[in-house]
Amino acid sequence: MIRKLVPLFSLISLVVKSQTISLNDLSSFKNPSANWSIVGDAVVDLAQNNAMSTTAGKGVLACIHPKGKYGRQYDLLTNFEHGDADVEFDFMMARGSNSGFYLQGRYEIQLFDSWGVRQPHAHDLGAIYERWDESRPTGQKGYEGYAPRMNASKAPGLWQHMKIIFQAPRFDGSGKKIANAKVLKIEVNGITVQENVELAGPTRGSLDGEVAKGPILIQGDHGCVAFRNLSVKQYGEQVPQLKDLKFAQYDGIFMAEPDYSKTKLVKEGSLEKLTYDVANKDNGYLLRFTGKLVVPVAGEYRFQTVHNGGNGILRVNNEEILKWKWWEGQAKVNLPAGEVPFEYVYNKNTDWAKSSLGLSIESDFNRAIELQGLGSVNLSNPTNPILVAPGSTPVVHRSFFRIANENVSHGVSVGEPTGIHYAINLEKGALARVWKGDFLDVTPMWNDRGNGMSIPQGSVLNLNNQPTLALIASEQTAWPASYGETDGFRQRGYEIDAAGRPTFKYDVAGVKVEDQIRPDADSKFLNRELRIAGTIPATLKCRLASGKEIVKISDNTFVVDKSYYIQADGAAIRTIGGNQELVVPAASKINYSLMW
């Protein structure tokens, strides 16, 4: 087993390297094979497996490769190595495609077209792939794979986002591994799918051995995939720490920091970490912590303090960076490398609040670390979440919700047992958002006095919160943000069918509208049908989507900002006010599908 040793106190290993990987050319990668190229954009054919085409340009890394043609020579390696790192990137999967993103070339995070998968496994998007042992019995060769908590995958051909927070394995001076690598967190499209997973060894298909630093490896022999906005922020292993920490306790409620020479000392002692427990009382005490802060690298350090129910002061390197601040505070200061004086004061002076004391430090050289003892930071009013989940039938839930900095007072959220959901603004007939995963957190609505709000859970796609139908006099007429008095809008409620799904009803522009939204048979996407009765004005239009860029990719399929698809017959793209809209004339029946 080959191990690369990094000197423990090497400045190079300490200083963070934050870099956005240039995708203007392939110079960041070692000997790329012909299946990898730099392009301007990528487009996927939804009707065919592994069909991806590209356009000329820069900024996108594309792998165009046939399925079934395997070999290490098709993989891509960076020409830099990393240890502890935060890695972020956008990616696009072809239909049915498969790839892998190997941290240090050893630990594979799975990239997969998992669109519509209800119960993800260790090969789906966001999974940590299995380790492999050929000596094990058939069916047991793969082990220690970790499926994602939920399937946050979007449809193929859409840009998705992944963020990985990784801690490298640790080795002693002789090269012996003394701590396993860890995936601290993986987010897919904003949803946490992995957290605090210890990796006992490399996953299948990795480079040999384990190392303190290794390159990123991207699997290139399992199908077509594209990347953009790849960034890697590296951290050193050494972090700030407290040394020679002591405390002194004084009793009382103080309006300002007292003169310690004139205040009775109750007790004093030494500590390993900050904690309020040494006070042995609920209120009316002041703790003064003193010692040294060991700073590994000169630079700016950012402090976050918690001193609930009281006031705090923070002094570092003989500079008061937090002045008698109530409850909590933030401060930053430039520090030299080495040991600097440290002082933190906490006066617990509010009897109705729980004691809570904490201090965290972060910088461009280290992730945020906490310097308090276990249990020293308490939640002021811990509340168990109040969640709403569909059972065997859909759930229709009335509440306020917030979207695009607007509070919606007439909101209806509809949750499906299969995990596909949507929310309607009844005042506008607007399909405001869609999402997959869990349904609603209604804690803000029902806890204590509440504020009437519900919060969608899972992977959320916010749409526009504007009327679906509107009177548009000309191509230069802007789409209205809401209905006015002359639009003749009137809500008529909704009806629930035998399956438990609503049909929304309203009047507008002298016609009657019924709006029905249903999942497809596999609950991958939503079908919407608007039925309009009455004499339809020639200027009444139906807007299916809006965005910065809408591209027609087939006779009836459009992609909106590479975030979702609309499938509709007879739709046209119009450009107005620097944006684009997908519009159809109002008719007795309008059908379209929204896919994401």
Residue pairs with C-beta under 8 A, 6 or more apart in sequence:
1 208
1 209
1 210
2 208
2 209
2 211
3 171
3 175
3 177
3 209
3 210
3 211
3 212
4 211
4 212
4 213
4 214
5 171
5 173
5 175
5 212
6 13
6 83
6 212
6 213
6 237
7 13
8 173
8 237
8 238
9 238
11 297
13 83
13 236
13 237
13 238
14 236
14 237
14 238
14 296
14 297
14 365
15 236
15 297
15 365
16 233
16 234
16 235
16 236
16 363
16 364
16 365
16 366
17 232
17 233
17 234
18 231
18 232
18 233
18 234
18 364
19 80
19 231
19 232
19 233
20 229
20 230
20 231
21 28
21 78
21 230
21 231
21 232
22 28
23 38
23 58
23 59
23 60
23 61
23 227
23 228
23 230
24 38
24 58
24 59
25 38
25 58
26 32
26 36
26 37
26 38
26 61
27 79
28 78
28 79
28 80
29 36
29 76
29 77
29 78
29 79
30 77
30 78
30 79
30 215
31 77
32 76
33 73
33 74
33 76
33 220
35 63
35 64
35 65
35 74
35 220
36 61
36 62
36 63
36 76
36 220
37 54
37 61
37 62
37 64
38 58
38 59
38 60
38 61
38 62
39 54
39 55
39 56
39 57
39 58
39 60
39 61
39 62
39 226
40 54
40 55
40 56
40 57
40 58
40 59
40 60
41 54
41 55
41 57
41 60
42 52
42 53
42 54
42 55
42 60
42 62
42 92
42 226
43 52
43 53
43 54
43 55
43 157
43 553
44 51
44 52
44 92
44 93
44 94
44 95
44 156
44 157
44 224
45 51
45 52
45 53
45 95
45 157
46 95
46 155
46 156
46 157
46 553
46 554
46 557
46 565
47 95
47 554
48 95
49 67
49 94
49 95
49 96
49 97
50 66
50 67
50 94
50 95
50 96
50 97
50 223
50 224
51 94
51 95
51 224
52 62
52 64
52 92
52 94
52 97
52 224
52 225
52 226
54 60
54 62
54 64
54 226
59 228
60 226
60 227
60 228
61 226
61 227
61 228
61 230
62 224
62 225
62 226
62 227
63 74
63 76
63 99
63 218
63 220
63 223
63 224
63 225
63 226
64 224
65 74
65 220
65 221
65 222
65 223
65 224
66 223
67 96
67 97
67 98
67 222
67 223
69 221
70 221
70 222
71 221
72 221
74 220
74 221
75 217
75 218
75 219
75 220
75 221
76 217
76 218
76 220
77 105
77 215
77 216
77 217
78 215
78 216
78 217
79 215
80 215
80 232
81 104
81 211
81 213
81 214
81 215
82 103
82 104
82 166
82 168
82 213
82 214
82 215
82 216
82 232
82 234
83 104
83 168
83 212
83 213
83 234
83 235
83 236
83 237
84 166
84 167
84 168
84 234
84 235
84 236
84 237
84 367
85 103
85 164
85 166
85 168
85 232
85 233
85 234
85 235
86 163
86 164
86 165
86 166
86 232
86 233
86 235
87 101
87 103
87 163
87 164
87 166
87 216
87 230
87 231
87 232
87 233
88 161
88 162
88 163
88 164
88 229
88 230
88 231
89 101
89 161
89 162
89 227
89 228
89 229
89 230
89 231
90 159
90 160
90 161
90 227
90 228
90 229
91 99
91 111
91 159
91 160
91 161
91 162
91 225
91 226
91 227
91 228
92 156
92 157
92 158
92 159
92 160
92 225
92 226
92 227
92 562
93 99
93 111
93 112
93 113
93 125
93 156
93 157
93 160
93 224
93 225
94 113
94 156
94 157
94 223
94 224
94 225
95 113
95 156
95 157
96 113
96 156
96 223
97 112
97 113
97 156
97 222
97 223
97 224
97 225
98 110
98 111
98 112
98 113
98 123
98 219
98 222
98 223
99 111
99 112
99 218
99 219
99 220
99 222
99 223
99 225
100 108
100 109
100 110
100 111
100 129
100 205
100 218
100 219
100 222
101 108
101 109
101 111
101 162
101 164
101 216
101 217
101 218
101 219
102 108
102 109
102 203
102 205
102 206
102 207
102 216
102 217
102 218
102 219
103 109
103 164
103 166
103 181
103 183
103 214
103 216
104 168
104 181
104 207
104 210
104 211
104 213
104 214
104 215
104 216
105 206
105 207
105 214
105 215
105 216
105 217
106 181
106 202
106 203
106 206
106 207
106 209
106 210
106 211
106 214
107 128
107 166
107 181
107 183
107 199
107 202
107 203
107 206
108 128
108 129
108 203
108 204
108 205
108 206
108 219
109 126
109 127
109 128
109 129
109 162
109 164
109 183
109 186
110 122
110 123
110 124
110 125
110 126
110 127
110 128
110 129
111 125
111 162
111 219
111 225
112 123
112 124
112 125
112 127
112 153
113 125
113 153
113 156
114 120
114 124
114 125
114 151
114 153
115 153
115 154
115 155
115 156
115 524
116 153
116 522
116 523
116 524
117 124
117 151
117 153
118 151
118 418
118 419
118 523
119 151
120 126
120 127
120 147
120 148
120 150
120 151
121 127
121 145
121 147
122 128
122 129
122 130
122 142
122 145
122 146
122 147
123 129
123 145
124 147
124 148
124 151
124 153
125 148
125 151
125 152
125 153
125 160
125 188
126 148
126 152
126 153
126 162
126 186
126 188
126 193
126 194
127 145
127 146
127 147
127 148
128 145
128 146
128 183
128 186
128 194
128 197
128 199
128 203
129 145
129 203
129 204
129 205
130 142
130 143
130 144
130 145
130 203
130 204
131 142
131 143
131 144
131 145
131 200
131 201
131 202
131 203
131 204
132 141
132 142
132 143
132 203
132 204
132 205
133 141
133 143
134 141
136 143
142 204
144 200
144 201
145 203
146 194
146 197
148 186
148 188
148 193
148 194
149 192
149 193
149 194
150 191
150 193
150 437
150 438
150 458
150 459
151 436
151 437
152 188
152 189
152 190
152 191
152 193
152 436
152 437
152 458
152 459
153 160
153 188
153 189
154 160
154 189
154 459
154 564
154 596
155 524
155 525
155 564
155 565
155 595
155 596
157 553
157 559
157 562
157 565
158 559
158 562
158 563
158 564
158 565
158 596
159 228
159 562
159 563
160 188
160 189
161 187
161 188
161 189
161 190
162 186
162 187
162 188
163 185
163 186
163 187
164 183
164 185
164 186
165 183
165 184
165 185
165 186
165 367
166 181
166 182
166 183
166 184
167 181
167 182
167 183
167 184
168 181
168 212
168 213
169 177
169 179
169 180
169 181
169 199
169 210
169 211
169 212
170 177
170 178
170 179
170 212
170 237
171 177
171 178
171 212
172 178
177 210
180 198
180 199
180 200
180 201
181 198
181 199
181 210
182 196
182 197
182 198
182 199
183 194
183 196
183 197
183 199
184 195
184 196
185 192
185 194
185 195
185 196
186 192
186 193
186 194
186 195
187 193
188 459
189 459
190 459
190 460
191 437
191 458
191 459
201 210
202 208
202 209
202 210
205 219
206 217
207 214
207 217
216 232
218 227
235 365
235 366
235 367
236 296
236 297
236 365
236 366
238 296
238 297
238 366
239 296
239 361
239 366
239 367
239 369
240 293
240 294
240 295
240 296
240 301
240 361
240 363
240 366
240 369
240 371
241 293
241 294
241 371
242 273
242 274
242 291
242 292
242 293
242 294
242 342
242 371
243 291
243 292
243 293
243 294
243 339
244 270
244 291
244 292
245 270
245 271
245 272
245 273
245 274
245 289
245 290
245 291
245 342
246 268
246 269
246 270
246 271
246 289
246 290
246 291
247 268
247 269
247 270
247 271
247 278
247 287
247 288
247 289
247 290
248 260
248 265
248 267
248 268
248 287
248 288
248 290
249 265
249 266
249 267
249 268
249 278
249 279
249 285
249 286
249 287
249 288
250 258
250 260
250 263
250 264
250 265
250 266
250 285
250 286
250 288
251 264
251 266
251 281
251 284
251 285
251 286
252 258
252 263
252 284
252 285
252 286
253 283
253 284
253 347
253 349
254 286
254 311
254 347
254 349
256 324
257 313
257 324
257 345
257 347
258 286
260 288
266 285
267 278
269 278
271 278
271 289
271 373
272 373
273 371
273 372
273 373
273 376
274 289
274 344
274 357
274 358
274 359
274 371
274 372
274 373
274 376
275 357
275 372
275 373
275 375
275 376
276 287
276 346
276 348
276 355
276 356
276 357
276 376
277 373
277 375
277 376
278 287
279 285
279 287
279 348
279 355
282 348
282 351
282 355
283 309
283 348
283 349
283 350
283 351
283 355
284 348
284 349
284 351
285 347
285 348
286 345
286 346
286 347
286 348
287 345
287 346
287 347
287 348
287 357
288 343
288 344
288 345
289 342
289 343
289 344
289 345
289 346
290 341
290 342
290 343
291 342
292 339
292 340
292 341
292 342
293 316
293 317
293 335
293 339
293 340
293 341
293 342
294 338
294 339
295 301
295 335
295 336
295 337
295 338
295 339
295 340
296 337
296 365
296 366
297 337
297 363
297 365
298 334
298 335
298 336
298 337
299 334
299 335
299 363
299 364
299 365
300 332
300 333
300 334
300 335
300 363
300 364
301 316
301 332
301 333
301 334
301 335
301 361
301 362
301 363
302 330
302 331
302 332
302 361
302 362
302 363
303 314
303 316
303 321
303 322
303 330
303 331
303 332
303 333
303 359
303 360
303 361
304 328
304 329
304 330
304 358
304 359
304 360
304 361
304 362
304 368
305 312
305 314
305 322
305 325
305 328
305 329
305 330
305 331
305 344
305 358
305 359
306 328
306 356
306 357
306 358
306 359
306 372
306 377
307 325
307 327
307 328
307 329
307 346
307 348
307 356
307 357
308 327
308 328
308 353
308 354
308 355
308 356
308 357
308 378
308 380
309 327
309 348
309 349
309 350
309 351
309 352
309 353
309 354
309 355
309 356
310 326
310 327
310 346
310 347
310 348
310 349
310 350
310 353
311 324
311 325
311 326
311 345
311 346
311 347
311 349
312 322
312 324
312 325
312 326
312 328
312 329
312 344
312 345
312 346
312 347
313 320
313 322
313 323
313 324
313 325
313 343
313 344
313 345
314 320
314 321
314 322
314 329
314 331
314 343
314 344
314 345
314 359
315 321
315 341
315 342
315 343
315 344
316 333
316 335
316 340
316 341
316 342
316 343
317 333
317 335
317 336
317 340
317 341
318 340
318 341
319 333
321 331
321 332
321 333
322 329
322 331
344 359
346 357
348 355
353 380
354 378
354 380
355 378
356 376
356 377
356 378
356 380
357 372
357 376
357 377
358 370
358 371
358 372
358 376
358 377
359 370
359 371
359 372
360 368
360 369
360 370
360 371
361 368
361 369
361 371
362 368
362 369
370 377
383 443
383 447
385 441
385 443
386 441
386 442
386 443
386 445
386 446
386 447
387 438
387 439
387 440
387 441
387 442
387 443
387 457
388 395
388 397
388 415
388 439
388 440
388 441
388 442
388 454
389 395
389 415
389 438
389 439
390 415
390 416
390 417
390 439
391 417
392 417
393 417
393 499
393 500
394 414
394 415
394 416
394 417
394 499
394 500
394 501
395 413
395 414
395 415
395 439
395 500
396 412
396 413
396 414
396 494
396 496
396 500
396 502
397 412
397 413
397 414
397 415
397 439
397 440
397 442
397 454
398 411
398 412
399 411
399 413
399 440
399 442
399 445
399 452
399 453
399 454
400 407
400 408
400 409
400 411
400 445
400 451
400 452
400 453
400 454
401 407
401 408
401 411
401 413
401 423
401 432
401 453
401 454
401 455
401 456
402 408
402 453
403 423
403 432
403 433
403 462
403 465
404 462
404 464
404 465
406 465
407 453
408 425
408 427
408 432
408 465
409 427
409 452
410 425
410 426
410 427
410 491
411 423
411 424
411 425
411 426
411 432
411 454
412 423
412 424
412 426
412 494
412 502
412 504
413 421
413 422
413 423
413 424
413 439
413 440
413 454
413 456
414 421
414 422
414 423
414 424
414 501
414 502
414 517
415 421
415 439
415 440
416 519
416 523
418 519
418 523
419 436
419 437
419 438
419 458
419 523
420 434
420 435
420 436
420 519
420 523
420 524
420 525
420 526
421 434
421 435
421 436
421 439
421 456
421 458
422 431
422 433
422 434
422 435
422 517
422 526
423 431
423 432
423 433
423 434
423 456
424 430
424 431
424 432
424 504
424 515
424 517
425 432
425 465
426 491
426 504
426 506
427 482
427 483
427 491
428 465
428 466
428 467
428 468
428 482
428 483
429 467
429 468
429 469
429 489
429 504
429 506
429 508
429 513
429 515
430 463
430 464
430 465
430 466
430 467
430 468
431 463
431 468
431 517
431 528
431 594
432 462
432 463
432 464
432 465
433 456
433 460
433 461
433 462
433 463
434 460
434 461
434 463
434 526
434 594
434 596
435 456
435 457
435 458
435 459
435 460
435 461
436 458
436 459
437 457
437 458
437 459
438 457
438 458
439 456
439 457
439 458
440 454
440 455
440 456
440 457
441 454
441 455
441 456
441 457
442 454
442 455
443 455
444 450
444 451
444 452
444 453
444 454
444 455
445 451
445 452
445 453
445 454
461 563
461 564
461 596
463 545
464 543
464 546
466 479
466 480
466 481
466 482
466 543
466 546
467 479
467 480
467 482
467 483
467 489
467 508
467 543
468 515
468 530
468 542
468 543
469 508
469 509
469 513
469 530
469 532
469 540
469 541
469 542
469 586
470 479
470 480
470 487
470 540
470 541
470 543
471 487
471 509
471 537
471 539
471 540
471 541
472 479
472 539
472 540
472 541
472 583
473 539
475 574
475 576
476 576
478 576
478 577
479 543
479 546
479 576
479 581
480 487
483 489
483 508
487 508
487 509
488 507
488 508
488 509
488 510
489 506
489 507
489 508
490 506
490 507
490 508
491 505
491 506
492 505
492 506
492 507
492 512
493 504
493 505
494 502
494 503
494 504
494 505
495 502
495 503
495 505
496 502
497 503
501 516
501 518
503 514
503 515
503 516
504 514
504 515
504 516
505 512
505 513
505 514
505 515
506 512
506 513
506 515
507 513
509 537
509 540
510 534
510 535
510 537
511 532
511 533
511 534
511 535
511 536
511 537
511 540
511 586
512 532
512 533
512 534
513 530
513 531
513 532
513 533
514 530
514 531
514 533
515 528
515 529
515 530
516 528
516 529
516 530
516 531
517 526
517 527
517 528
517 529
518 526
518 527
518 528
518 529
519 525
519 526
519 527
520 526
520 527
520 593
524 595
525 565
525 593
525 594
525 595
525 596
526 593
526 594
527 591
527 592
527 593
528 591
528 592
528 593
528 594
529 589
529 590
529 591
530 542
530 589
530 590
531 588
531 589
532 586
532 587
532 588
532 589
532 590
533 588
536 586
536 587
536 588
537 586
540 585
540 586
541 583
541 584
541 585
541 586
542 583
542 584
542 585
542 586
542 590
543 581
543 582
543 583
544 566
544 568
544 571
544 582
544 583
544 584
544 592
545 558
545 560
545 564
545 566
545 581
545 582
546 560
546 579
546 580
546 581
546 582
547 560
547 561
547 563
547 579
547 580
548 561
548 579
548 580
549 560
549 561
549 562
549 580
550 558
550 559
550 560
550 561
550 573
550 580
550 581
550 582
551 558
551 559
552 558
552 573
553 559
556 567
556 568
556 569
556 571
557 565
557 566
557 567
558 565
558 566
558 567
558 568
558 571
558 573
558 582
559 565
560 566
560 582
563 596
564 594
564 595
564 596
565 593
565 594
565 595
565 596
566 582
566 592
566 593
566 594
566 595
567 592
567 593
567 595
568 582
568 584
568 591
568 592
568 593
569 591
570 584
570 585
571 582
571 583
571 584
571 592
572 582
572 583
572 584
573 580
573 581
573 582
573 583
574 580
574 581
574 583
575 581
584 590
584 592
